[in-house]
């Protein structure tokens, strides 16, 4: 499975929204003035979805790669008929007069500083997932949003999926019986970039791109697009893709951060190509049912490729499988008929997510936000704690009241990553 193809198919739709069409209509009444921080591939996915929803103008773009900056400004001018101002540094963009909101689509090591700075400017924020690189950053971001009282949404677009909503209703109506185990997985064949240490592209300020994170020697395998599988920047497949399924599970089951994590795996097929596990099994002790995450980034995946990407809810009366646009259920025993439904999300998950955010900004009402900063903190911290269990090679126990790890000093030390000289950790 190709990541670009997979997200491209699920992110943007062309049909009009059926349910929330009134949201888009209202979003055209007054154009919001928005700035984009991080103008690479996914930053433009976010902008294109927002423009398709309507009701905004991207008036400013920031990126530390001058080629990204030029290309995004050209494309936005084509899409909206006006050219945004361009900046290298996000602080300059935030100083613009007349901004209503910002989209943050930089790699995770930058989220906390940019998010908190935008809060201090009183701006509304759409931030891509994960919320932060480490949990202490995440807590500082939650506190900054509480102080600012601004509108915040986070990029858990699968909360808009009609298939996942159907599964939520099916399960909460008791049609699967009590759920006693959940298994989530996304298997795919990773295609790491060139690992040869070399000079960064002339257009890229690599030092600024790394920011508060460790500055590693540049190679294409950890730069644009490929940072997701680099430990120091993206922190791996579970944190990058798996977080979507963990977030959906938390929503459907009504769960908080798990109390305990046991994680095994390693880097086998892709050794010396990536720095995060290509094979991982994580056991997460949620309150209502244990959750197992599995991924393999090599081989054939599942015997039936349909099940490479999705979530199994194992209940006493039925097992449910759900993915972005498909729902299946198999009743226990000999009674009942299997259910198999294709359930597309009209308009596209990304477009609906952006329409929801923009409507909240215009109404000054957070009640319609499906992915709040608190929820984002819980889902982000869950996958981060799982990776801390893997890194420490030991069980991680999470104290929800104190918001810390107990009885595992090695893992607890990872809750707050040291910043490079010149940057100050907010947590």
Residue, then its C-alpha position, 0 to 999 in steps of 0.5 A: x500500500x502506498x501512503x500517498x495513494x491511501x491518504x489521497x483516497x480518504x482525504x479528499x472527496x468531490x461529492x457535496x456533503x449530505x449531513x453537514x451541508x449547512x455547515x459549508x453553506x454558512x462557511x461561505x458567508x464570511x471568509x476566514x483569513x488563515x495562515x499555513x505553517x508547514x507547506x509540504x505535501x500534507x500542509x497542502x492536503x489540509x489547505x485544499x480540503x479547507x478550500x473545497x469546504x469553502x469559507x476561507x482564504x489562505x493569506x500567508x504561508x510559512x516553510x523553511x524549504x524555499x521550494x515548498x514555499x514557492x510551490x505552495x504559494x503558486x498552487x494556492x494562487x491558482x486555487x483561490x485566485x489570490x497569492x498568500x504572503x510567504x515567510x520562512x519563520x512562523x513567528x513572522x507569519x503569526x505577527x501578521x495583522x488580521x489573521x483569524x486562524x492557523x493550520x499547523x502541518x509541520x513535523x511533530x517536533x515543531x507542533x508544541x512551540x508553534x501551537x503555544x505561540x499561536x495561542x499567545x496570539x489569540x489565534x484559532x488553531x487546526x493542528x495535525x496529529x500527533x498533538x505533540x512529540x512528547x507528553x509533557x509538550x502535550x500537557x503544555x499545549x492543553x494548558x496554553x489552549x485553556x488560557x487562550x480560550x481559542x478554538x482548537x481542532x486536531x487532525x483526527x479526520x477519521x472521526x468523520x468516517x461514516x463507517x466508523x460512526x456506524x460501528x460506534x452505533x452498532x456496538x453501543x446499541x449492544x448488537x455485538x454484545x460486550x466487547x472483550x478484546x479489540x485488535x487494530x492493525x495497519x500492515x503495509x510495505x514501507x519504502x524508505x528513502x536513501x540513507x546515504x548521508x549527504x548535503x540537504x537540498x539547497x532550498x532546505x534549511x535543515x537546521x531550522x527544519x530539525x528545530x528543537x529536535x536533535x539535528x541528525x546528519x541529513x539523508x533523504x530517508x529522514x527528511x521530507x515525507x520520510x520523517x515518520x519512520x525516524x525516531x527523533x522526528x516522527x517516532x514510527x508507524x504506531x505514532x503516525x498511522x496507528x494513532x488514528x485507529x487508537x483514537x477511533x477505539x477510544x471514541x467508540x469504547x469511551x476510553x481514557x489513556x490505558x493504565x498499562x502497556x506491554x510492547x514487543x517488536x523490532x526492526x528486522x526487514x528494514x534494519x539500517x533503513x529506518x530507526x523505528x520498529x518495522x514489526x510491533x505488537x503493543x498490548x494496551x490495558x484500557x479499562x473496558x477491554x484490552x487493545x492489541x496493536x499490530x503492524x508489519x511493514x514488510x511481507x504480504x500482510x494478512x492473507x486477505x488484504x482487506x484486513x490489512x488496515x482496520x479494527x476488529x472489535x471482538x464481542x460476545x455476540x459478534x465480531x466487528x471489523x471496520x475500516x475507513x469505508x467498510x463495515x463487516x460483522x460476523x455473529x457468534x454461533x449459528x444464529x444471524x447473518x453476516x453483515x457486509x457494508x460499503x459505507x463511504x463518507x460523502x464529501x470526504x473525511x478531510x473536507x468534513x473535518x475542515x468544515x467542522x473547524x471553520x464552522x466552530x471558528x465562525x460561531x465561536x462555539x466548540x460544541x461541534x468540534x469532534x477532535x478536541x485538544x484534550x482528546x488529542x492529548x489522550x490519543x497522542x499520549x497513548x501511542x507515545x507511552x506504547x513507544x516508551x514501553x518499547x524503548x525501555x523494554x519494560x512495562x509502562x504503568x501510567x498514573x492518570x492523576x499525576x500524569x506520569x509513568x511509575x516504576x519505570x525510570x527509563x521510560x519516565x525519562x522519555x516523557x520530556x525530551x531535552x531540546x537542543x540549545x537555543x530552544x526551551x521545552x514548554x513542559 
